Amino acid sequence: MNRRLGITLLVLAALFCCLLAVSAWADSQARIVRLSDVEGNLQIDRATGDGYEKAFLNMPITEGVRLRTRQGARAEVEFEDGSTMHLVPNTILQFTTLSLRDSGARVSTIDLQQGQVYFNFTGKHEDDEFKVTFAHQELTLTRAVHFRVGLDNDSATVAVFKGNVQVEGPAGAVEISSKHTATFDLGNTGQFELAKNIAQSPFDSWDKQQTDYHLRYAAKSYDTPYSYGITDLNYYGSYYDVPGYGMCWQPYFTGFGWDPFMDGAWMWYPGFGYTWVSAYPWGWTPYHSGSWLFVPGYGWMWRPGGSTWVVWNRVPAMLNPPRAYVPPRPPVIPHGTVVIGRGPTQSLVSPGGAPGTRLVIKEDRAGLGVQSLDEVGWPLPETHAQRPRLSCRRPQRHECRVRVRKAVLVVGGPVRPRIRVPVRRTRVRLIDKETKQN
């Protein structure tokens, strides 16, 4: 009896802690931004007291978080308005401020402590404040701009690809225009030199590729105050006008046995609570807004809408679930990360494929492990190295056809993979549980 009472009290205490965590989130003016691309060994310090740990795709980033890319690692962070940051290997930075003003304006401050970062700031909202600090220098962004910041022991450089920025420091302020570079001498009170050119970096092409991807697939699909994650929805799936339900979205490569919460993890954030981290490369927006519904003849689909942005201790509404389906719920007792299914995605690179390789795609992958992407430097004629148009039709209950024309079909990691299979004209068909490339 006493043991049962003790367990009951423990569960009630845990629930009370969760309620406090939700209250802390509601009462604060904190924000989250998205870890939208992970390649290689990326580490994150979430201010839990445990130091750096393995970072996963789609992890929320909160104020105070540090990111560290190790040798060969790269990462992308996506902000609410679609602005992005690209981190190259051996980079360390901290999100010193991620907050909201009473007016609703977003305040962001990124402190670069080592390495090199590319910034593509959209400038969509005039009231937002975005700052970048490094050494004793500070940039304040107010208009759309695309630039690169590099920092080592003795010097720092700011190269502007498009737009202009102003840097303020001990030696005064300097305005850097498009296609200009400022070099700061950190050992001489920040004295700077301005050059009318930009020295090429080995990662310029990767940054351009990532930026072009967002520009190409960021077409607005519905009204939302949040732009991050929209690009991946447009690339990894399609919208359907479903009778009785309206406009709904569904990822490619799903079967009727697939459900949106079969792969990922519940992750605990001190002071806030649990949040769901999806393993899927598109797994951000559909897990923080709208609702999931099971549609006969289609399976699970995501319906956008609603003004509530879901973050901690909850998931979007699950409507019309199949009989005996158990809706996802966060763990009751806080104890770190709880892995579900294949767990969160650790890296984008996995071994496999070569030209002529037979491709087998499991029907329930939902984009996990299959991707098509043009790659700078791929030794094929330019007309072949183009991102294919993926389209998915369901003429029968278990059949889906995807046509790839004059493209590079990539097998491997879920978001920005490196393994490519060149094809000229290929049809990929999903029948029952597998897909085979003919």
C-alpha positions as CSV (number, residue, x, y, z in Angstrom):
1,M,0.0,0.0,0.0
2,N,2.8,2.4,1.0
3,R,4.7,1.5,-2.2
4,R,1.6,2.2,-4.4
5,L,1.1,5.5,-2.6
6,G,4.7,6.4,-3.2
7,I,4.5,5.7,-6.9
8,T,1.3,7.8,-7.1
9,L,3.0,10.7,-5.4
10,L,6.0,10.4,-7.7
11,V,3.8,10.5,-10.8
12,L,1.8,13.5,-9.5
13,A,5.1,15.3,-8.7
14,A,6.3,14.7,-12.2
15,L,3.0,16.0,-13.7
16,F,3.3,19.1,-11.5
17,C,6.8,19.6,-12.8
18,C,5.6,19.3,-16.4
19,L,2.8,21.8,-15.7
20,L,5.4,24.2,-14.3
21,A,7.5,23.7,-17.4
22,V,4.6,24.6,-19.7
23,S,3.8,27.6,-17.5
24,A,7.4,28.7,-17.7
25,W,7.2,28.6,-21.5
26,A,3.9,30.5,-21.6
27,D,5.0,33.2,-19.2
28,S,8.4,33.7,-20.8
29,Q,9.0,35.4,-24.1
30,A,11.4,32.7,-25.3
31,R,11.6,31.5,-28.9
32,I,12.8,28.4,-30.7
33,V,14.6,28.1,-34.0
34,R,15.1,25.0,-36.0
35,L,18.2,22.9,-36.5
36,S,17.3,22.2,-40.2
37,D,20.3,20.4,-41.5
38,V,22.9,18.1,-39.8
39,E,25.8,16.7,-41.6
40,G,28.6,14.8,-39.8
41,N,29.5,15.3,-36.1
42,L,27.5,18.3,-34.9
43,Q,27.4,18.8,-31.1
44,I,25.0,20.9,-29.0
45,D,25.1,22.3,-25.5
46,R,21.5,22.9,-24.3
47,A,22.6,24.3,-21.0
48,T,21.5,21.2,-19.2
49,G,24.8,21.0,-17.2
50,D,25.9,17.9,-19.2
51,G,28.0,19.9,-21.7
52,Y,28.1,19.0,-25.4
53,E,26.0,16.1,-26.7
54,K,25.1,14.7,-30.1
55,A,22.8,17.0,-32.1
56,F,19.9,15.7,-34.2
57,L,18.0,17.0,-37.2
58,N,14.9,19.1,-36.2
59,M,16.0,19.8,-32.6
60,P,14.6,23.1,-31.3
61,I,17.3,25.7,-30.4
62,T,16.6,28.0,-27.5
63,E,18.3,30.9,-26.0
64,G,21.7,30.1,-24.5
65,V,22.3,27.0,-26.7
66,R,25.8,26.4,-28.2
67,L,26.6,24.6,-31.4
68,R,29.9,23.1,-32.3
69,T,30.8,21.5,-35.6
70,R,33.7,19.0,-35.6
71,Q,36.0,18.2,-38.4
72,G,34.0,17.4,-41.6
73,A,30.7,18.5,-40.0
74,R,28.3,21.1,-41.4
75,A,24.9,22.4,-40.2
76,E,22.0,24.7,-41.0
77,V,19.8,26.7,-38.6
78,E,16.5,28.1,-39.9
79,F,14.7,31.0,-38.3
80,E,10.9,31.8,-38.2
81,D,11.1,34.2,-41.1
82,G,13.1,31.8,-43.3
83,S,16.5,33.4,-42.5
84,T,19.2,30.8,-42.4
85,M,22.7,30.2,-41.0
86,H,25.2,27.8,-42.4
87,L,28.0,26.5,-40.2
88,V,31.2,25.0,-41.7
89,P,33.5,22.5,-39.9
90,N,35.3,23.6,-36.7
91,T,32.9,26.3,-35.8
92,I,31.5,27.3,-32.4
93,L,28.7,29.8,-31.8
94,Q,26.1,30.6,-29.2
95,F,22.5,31.9,-29.4
96,T,22.9,34.5,-26.7
97,T,19.5,36.0,-27.3
98,L,16.3,34.4,-28.7
99,S,13.4,36.4,-27.4
100,L,10.2,38.3,-28.2
101,R,9.4,41.9,-27.3
102,D,6.0,42.9,-26.0
103,S,5.2,44.2,-29.5
104,G,5.9,40.7,-31.0
105,A,9.2,41.7,-32.6
106,R,11.8,39.0,-32.5
107,V,15.2,39.7,-31.0
108,S,18.1,37.4,-32.1
109,T,21.8,37.7,-31.1
110,I,24.4,35.2,-32.4
111,D,27.9,35.2,-31.0
112,L,30.5,33.6,-33.2
113,Q,33.3,32.3,-31.1
114,Q,35.3,30.3,-33.7
115,G,35.2,29.3,-37.3
116,Q,33.0,30.5,-40.2
117,V,29.3,31.1,-40.7
118,Y,27.1,32.1,-43.6
119,F,24.1,34.3,-42.9
120,N,21.2,34.8,-45.3
121,F,18.9,37.3,-43.6
122,T,15.5,37.8,-45.2
123,G,14.6,41.1,-43.5
124,K,10.9,40.3,-43.8
125,H,9.8,42.1,-40.6
126,E,11.1,45.6,-40.1
127,D,10.6,45.5,-36.3
128,D,12.8,42.4,-35.8
129,E,16.3,42.9,-34.4
130,F,19.1,40.5,-35.6
131,K,22.6,40.9,-34.3
132,V,25.8,39.0,-35.0
133,T,28.8,39.5,-32.6
134,F,32.4,38.2,-32.9
135,A,35.4,39.2,-30.9
136,H,34.6,42.9,-30.0
137,Q,32.7,43.6,-33.2
138,E,28.9,43.8,-33.7
139,L,26.6,43.7,-36.8
140,T,23.0,44.8,-36.6
141,L,20.8,43.6,-39.5
142,T,17.8,45.5,-40.6
143,R,17.5,44.7,-44.4
144,A,17.9,41.6,-46.5
145,V,21.5,40.6,-46.8
146,H,23.7,37.6,-47.6
147,F,27.2,37.5,-46.0
148,R,29.9,35.4,-44.5
149,V,31.8,35.9,-41.2
150,G,35.1,34.1,-40.5
151,L,37.0,34.2,-37.2
152,D,40.4,32.9,-36.1
153,N,42.9,33.8,-33.4
154,D,44.3,37.0,-34.9
155,S,41.8,38.3,-37.4
156,A,38.2,38.3,-38.6
157,T,36.6,38.8,-42.0
158,V,33.2,39.9,-43.2
159,A,32.4,39.3,-46.8
160,V,29.1,40.5,-48.2
161,F,27.6,38.7,-51.2
162,K,24.4,40.7,-51.5
163,G,23.1,43.8,-49.7
164,N,25.2,45.7,-47.2
165,V,26.1,45.6,-43.5
166,Q,27.6,47.9,-40.9
167,V,30.1,46.6,-38.4
168,E,30.8,48.5,-35.2
169,G,33.8,47.9,-33.0
170,P,36.6,49.6,-31.0
171,A,38.0,51.2,-34.1
172,G,34.7,52.7,-35.2
173,A,32.0,51.7,-37.7
174,V,32.5,50.4,-41.2
175,E,29.9,50.0,-44.0
176,I,30.5,46.9,-46.1
177,S,28.8,46.9,-49.5
178,S,27.9,44.0,-51.8
179,K,31.0,42.2,-53.1
180,H,33.3,43.8,-50.6
181,T,35.3,42.3,-47.7
182,A,36.4,43.9,-44.4
183,T,39.3,42.3,-42.5
184,F,39.7,43.1,-38.8
185,D,43.0,42.9,-36.9
186,L,42.0,41.6,-33.6
187,G,45.4,42.2,-32.0
188,N,45.4,45.9,-32.9
189,T,42.1,47.2,-31.3
190,G,40.1,45.9,-34.2
191,Q,41.6,48.1,-37.0
192,F,40.2,47.1,-40.3
193,E,40.9,47.1,-44.0
194,L,38.3,47.2,-46.7
195,A,38.7,45.3,-50.0
196,K,36.6,45.6,-53.2
197,N,36.5,41.9,-53.8
198,I,35.7,38.6,-52.0
199,A,38.2,35.9,-51.6
200,Q,36.7,32.5,-52.4
201,S,36.1,30.0,-49.6
202,P,35.9,26.2,-50.1
203,F,32.3,26.3,-48.7
204,D,30.9,29.1,-50.9
205,S,29.4,26.6,-53.3
206,W,27.8,24.6,-50.5
207,D,26.2,27.8,-49.0
208,K,24.9,28.8,-52.5
209,Q,23.4,25.3,-53.0
210,Q,21.6,25.4,-49.7
211,T,20.4,29.0,-50.3
212,D,19.2,28.2,-53.8
213,Y,17.3,25.2,-52.4
214,H,15.3,27.4,-50.1
215,L,14.6,30.1,-52.7
216,R,13.4,27.5,-55.2
217,Y,11.0,25.6,-52.9
218,A,9.9,28.3,-50.5
219,A,6.7,29.1,-52.4
220,K,4.0,30.1,-50.0
221,S,1.5,27.3,-49.6
222,Y,-0.7,28.8,-46.9
223,D,-1.0,31.7,-44.5
224,T,1.3,31.3,-41.5
225,P,3.4,33.6,-39.4
226,Y,6.2,31.0,-39.5
227,S,8.2,30.4,-42.7
228,Y,10.6,27.8,-41.5
229,G,10.0,24.3,-42.7
230,I,7.9,25.3,-45.7
231,T,10.7,24.6,-48.1
232,D,10.9,21.0,-47.1
233,L,7.2,20.5,-47.3
234,N,7.2,21.7,-50.9
235,Y,10.1,19.4,-51.8
236,Y,9.3,16.2,-49.9
237,G,5.6,15.9,-50.5
238,S,2.4,17.2,-52.2
239,Y,-0.7,19.0,-51.3
240,Y,-4.1,17.4,-52.1
241,D,-7.6,18.9,-52.1
242,V,-9.3,16.2,-50.1
243,P,-13.2,16.2,-50.2
244,G,-14.6,16.9,-46.8
245,Y,-11.2,17.9,-45.4
246,G,-9.9,20.7,-47.6
247,M,-6.2,21.2,-48.5
248,C,-3.9,18.6,-46.9
249,W,-0.3,17.6,-47.3
250,Q,1.3,14.2,-47.4
251,P,5.0,13.1,-47.7
252,Y,6.1,10.9,-50.6
253,F,6.9,7.3,-50.0
254,T,4.3,6.5,-47.3
255,G,2.2,3.4,-46.9
256,F,-1.0,2.7,-45.0
257,G,1.0,1.3,-42.1
258,W,2.9,4.5,-41.7
259,D,2.1,7.0,-39.1
260,P,3.8,10.4,-38.5
261,F,5.1,9.6,-35.0
262,M,6.7,6.2,-35.7
263,D,10.2,7.6,-36.0
264,G,11.8,10.3,-33.7
265,A,12.3,11.0,-30.0
266,W,10.9,12.9,-27.1
267,M,13.6,15.2,-25.8
268,W,13.6,16.9,-22.4
269,Y,14.5,20.6,-22.2
270,P,15.1,21.9,-18.7
271,G,12.7,24.7,-17.8
272,F,10.4,23.8,-20.6
273,G,9.6,20.1,-20.8
274,Y,9.4,17.5,-23.5
275,T,9.3,18.2,-27.2
276,W,8.9,15.9,-30.1
277,V,11.9,15.7,-32.5
278,S,10.9,14.1,-35.8
279,A,13.4,12.0,-37.7
280,Y,12.0,13.0,-41.1
281,P,13.7,15.7,-43.2
282,W,10.4,17.6,-43.5
283,G,9.6,17.0,-39.8
284,W,9.2,20.5,-38.4
285,T,6.1,22.5,-39.4
286,P,3.6,19.5,-39.3
287,Y,4.7,18.8,-35.7
288,H,4.3,22.3,-34.4
289,S,1.1,23.5,-36.1
290,G,-2.1,22.4,-37.9
291,S,-3.4,18.8,-37.3
292,W,-2.8,15.3,-38.5
293,L,-5.8,13.3,-39.8
294,F,-6.3,9.8,-41.1
295,V,-8.1,10.0,-44.4
296,P,-9.6,6.7,-45.8
297,G,-7.9,5.9,-49.1
298,Y,-5.0,8.2,-48.4
299,G,-3.6,7.4,-44.9
300,W,-2.2,10.0,-42.6
301,M,-2.2,13.5,-43.9
302,W,-1.3,16.9,-42.4
303,R,-3.8,19.7,-42.5
304,P,-2.4,23.2,-42.1
305,G,-4.3,25.9,-40.2
306,G,-4.8,27.4,-36.7
307,S,-2.7,30.0,-35.0
308,T,-1.4,27.9,-32.2
309,W,2.3,27.0,-32.4
310,V,2.9,23.7,-30.6
311,V,6.3,23.3,-28.9
312,W,6.4,21.7,-25.4
313,N,4.6,18.7,-24.0
314,R,2.1,18.5,-26.7
315,V,1.7,17.5,-30.4
316,P,-0.8,18.7,-33.0
317,A,-4.3,17.3,-32.8
318,M,-4.7,13.7,-34.2
319,L,-8.1,13.5,-35.9
320,N,-10.1,10.5,-37.1
321,P,-7.4,8.0,-36.1
322,P,-7.7,4.3,-37.0
323,R,-9.3,2.0,-34.5
324,A,-7.0,1.1,-31.6
325,Y,-4.5,3.8,-32.6
326,V,-2.7,5.2,-29.5
327,P,-2.0,9.0,-29.9
328,P,1.5,10.1,-29.1
329,R,2.1,11.4,-25.6
330,P,5.2,12.8,-23.9
331,P,6.7,10.7,-21.1
332,V,5.3,11.4,-17.7
333,I,8.5,11.3,-15.7
334,P,11.3,13.5,-17.0
335,H,14.4,11.4,-17.8
336,G,16.2,12.7,-20.9
337,T,15.6,11.4,-24.4
338,V,13.1,8.7,-25.2
339,V,13.7,7.1,-28.6
340,I,10.7,6.0,-30.8
341,G,11.2,3.7,-33.8
342,R,14.4,4.4,-35.7
343,G,15.0,7.4,-33.4
344,P,16.1,10.9,-34.4
345,T,18.4,11.4,-37.4
346,Q,22.0,11.7,-36.5
347,S,23.8,12.3,-39.9
348,L,22.9,12.9,-43.5
349,V,25.7,10.7,-44.9
350,S,25.4,6.9,-45.1
351,P,27.2,4.3,-47.2
352,G,25.7,2.9,-50.4
353,G,25.0,3.4,-54.1
354,A,27.2,3.8,-57.1
355,P,26.2,4.3,-60.8
356,G,24.1,1.4,-61.8
357,T,23.1,0.4,-58.3
358,R,19.7,-1.2,-57.8
359,L,17.6,1.1,-55.6
360,V,15.2,-0.4,-53.1
361,I,13.0,2.0,-51.1
362,K,10.8,0.9,-48.2
363,E,7.3,2.2,-48.5
364,D,7.2,3.7,-45.0
365,R,10.3,5.8,-45.4
366,A,8.4,9.0,-45.9
367,G,11.5,10.7,-47.2
368,L,13.9,9.2,-44.7
369,G,16.9,8.0,-46.6
370,V,15.8,9.0,-50.1
371,Q,16.5,12.3,-51.7
372,S,17.3,13.8,-55.1
373,L,19.8,16.7,-55.1
374,D,22.0,18.4,-57.6
375,E,25.6,18.6,-56.4
376,V,28.2,21.1,-57.5
377,G,31.1,19.4,-59.2
378,W,29.2,16.2,-60.0
379,P,30.9,14.9,-63.2
380,L,27.9,14.8,-65.5
381,P,26.7,17.1,-68.3
382,E,25.1,20.1,-66.9
383,T,21.7,19.2,-68.2
384,H,21.8,16.0,-66.2
385,A,22.8,17.6,-62.9
386,Q,19.5,19.2,-62.2
387,R,17.2,18.6,-59.3
388,P,14.4,16.3,-60.6
389,R,10.7,17.0,-60.4
390,L,9.2,14.5,-58.1
391,S,5.5,13.7,-58.4
392,C,3.5,11.1,-56.7
393,R,0.2,9.6,-57.8
394,R,-1.9,6.9,-56.1
395,P,-4.0,5.2,-58.9
396,Q,-4.4,2.2,-56.6
397,R,-4.5,1.4,-52.9
398,H,-0.8,0.4,-52.6
399,E,0.8,1.9,-55.6
400,C,2.8,5.2,-56.0
401,R,4.8,6.2,-59.0
402,V,7.6,8.7,-59.0
403,R,9.1,9.8,-62.3
404,V,12.7,11.1,-62.4
405,R,13.9,12.7,-65.7
406,K,17.4,13.8,-66.5
407,A,18.5,14.0,-63.0
408,V,20.8,12.6,-60.3
409,L,18.9,10.3,-58.0
410,V,20.5,10.4,-54.6
411,V,20.6,7.5,-52.2
412,G,21.8,7.8,-48.6
413,G,21.1,10.5,-46.1
414,P,17.7,12.0,-45.5
415,V,18.3,15.7,-46.3
416,R,21.6,16.6,-48.0
417,P,23.1,13.3,-48.9
418,R,26.3,12.7,-50.8
419,I,25.7,9.5,-52.6
420,R,24.3,9.8,-56.1
421,V,23.0,7.5,-58.8
422,P,23.0,9.1,-62.2
423,V,19.9,8.3,-64.2
424,R,18.5,9.7,-67.5
425,R,14.9,8.6,-67.4
426,T,13.7,6.4,-64.6
427,R,10.4,5.3,-63.2
428,V,10.3,4.3,-59.5
429,R,7.2,2.3,-58.5
430,L,6.0,1.6,-55.0
431,I,4.0,-1.6,-54.8
432,D,3.0,-3.1,-51.5
433,K,6.1,-2.9,-49.2
434,E,9.0,-2.1,-51.6
435,T,10.1,0.1,-54.5
436,K,12.4,-1.2,-57.1
437,Q,14.3,0.8,-59.7
438,N,14.0,-0.7,-63.1
